[in-house]
């Protein structure tokens, strides 16, 4: 199988690249950041550039990981959000449709408004409340409407990347190492999603050719506070963790109260691809030491 990967320099792309390289797959890697000699530059917003590279390699499937994931930047610069996350995706979709290429599109639990008390399933109706989520959902619509063989896979709170990790786990560890007390939000709920588990799950779905929309998150639901407490325990940090509401950290983009997801379609298919988030957090923290 010939695989074309966008966003290869990001957190998920890095995890996937590690797996595919070990398996000696026939793969080309692209990113708007050239951080590795094996990764070529590609701006997904440039239709002609996308067309040229896809036509040149003639892949069987595109793993479309490239995205602007800075939620607050997307809120402040709506045009950038939609140009990257929607029109960039459209460029990939149109080329896949023209050349009969399968596609993996990564979406987010942020497409829901967070009002549901239980985790969201694939059969709940999205209602995004910020520009990032709206742009990602429009990407879903494009994939669904124009392609026949596709995987739309929604992730939760992404964790991973080792030294490339710039999200919650890396940030909270930096704070715990340098402060005697750390304030952590306790009123937002989500589903941790570890990149190495997620990448392996994607490959399994692709191998099974079970097309469609899926949620793929680690088992268990958590608040940021619960994740921070688990990190403190695993790393034996001595700092105090102080619970605060999200109002303590005002941000440009509104966030849903809950982005918790249930892997409902995977469960109905008898597929348990994702371990519990606490088990994966333990493994992740040991791996990056």
VENVEN-V590240 format. One record per backbone hydrogen bond with DSSP energy under -1.0 kcal/mol. CO is the residue of the C=O (numbers start at 1). NH is the residue of the N-H. Records with the same first field share a line. If there is no record, write none. Layout:
# VENVEN-V590240
CO = NH ; NH
This chain:
# VENVEN-V590240
2 = 60 ; 61
3 = 28
4 = 63
5 = 30
7 = 10
10 = 14
11 = 15
12 = 16
13 = 17
14 = 18
15 = 19
16 = 20
17 = 21
18 = 22
19 = 23
20 = 25
25 = 27
26 = 3
28 = 5
29 = 40
30 = 8
31 = 42
33 = 35
36 = 39
40 = 31
43 = 46
46 = 50
47 = 51
48 = 52
49 = 53
50 = 54
51 = 55
52 = 56
53 = 57
54 = 58
60 = 102
61 = 4
62 = 104
63 = 6 ; 65
64 = 106
69 = 71
70 = 74
71 = 75
72 = 76
73 = 77
77 = 81
78 = 82
79 = 83
80 = 84
81 = 85
82 = 86 ; 87
86 = 90
87 = 91
88 = 92
89 = 93
90 = 94
91 = 95
92 = 96
93 = 97
94 = 98
95 = 99
96 = 101
102 = 62
103 = 151
104 = 64
105 = 153
107 = 155
108 = 111
109 = 112
111 = 127
120 = 262
121 = 124
130 = 134
131 = 135
132 = 136
133 = 137
134 = 138
135 = 139
136 = 140
137 = 141
138 = 142
139 = 143
140 = 144
141 = 145
142 = 146
143 = 147
149 = 103
150 = 212
151 = 105
152 = 214
153 = 107
154 = 216
155 = 109
157 = 193
159 = 195
161 = 164
162 = 165
167 = 171
168 = 172
169 = 173
170 = 174
171 = 175
172 = 176
173 = 177
175 = 179
180 = 240
182 = 242
184 = 244
189 = 259
190 = 222
191 = 157
192 = 218
193 = 159
194 = 198
195 = 199
196 = 200
197 = 201
198 = 202
199 = 203
200 = 204
201 = 205
202 = 206
203 = 207
204 = 208
205 = 209 ; 210
209 = 211
212 = 152
214 = 154
219 = 277
222 = 190
223 = 227
224 = 228
225 = 229
226 = 230
227 = 231
228 = 232
229 = 233
230 = 234
231 = 235
232 = 236 ; 237
240 = 182
242 = 184
244 = 186
245 = 248
246 = 249
257 = 189
260 = 120
262 = 264
263 = 267
264 = 268
265 = 269
266 = 271
267 = 270
275 = 219
276 = 280
277 = 281
278 = 282
279 = 283
280 = 284
281 = 285
282 = 286
283 = 287
284 = 288
